[in-house]
Amino acid sequence: MNRQQAQATKRALSRFIECVSVIPEVSRVLSGPGDEGEYVVTIIDAAPPDDEPRTQVYRAEMDALVAAPLGAIEFRLVNAREVDVSAYAPGNGL
């Protein structure tokens, strides 16, 4: 990834974090190096029938994917009420 692509990726990630940080159900956003770029895990705490928080995160992910170079960011969304999130604790890596 060249410098211009890295800057575009950084801007896209910053905007993503800005967007999801106002969603009350978002409890954590973790990021680290992935196979080809940045790997981002968003952890929400939402009642399973409530799709709105998930939809809001997906919209922010799509905006970031459009703004970043192809393959620069990989996203994962995890609901703490549906999945054990202890694997995503600080120090355990992504």
Beta strands, then each sheet from edge to edge (+ up, - down):
strand 1: 26-33
strand 2: 38-44
strand 3: 73-79
sheet 1: 1+ 2- 3-
end
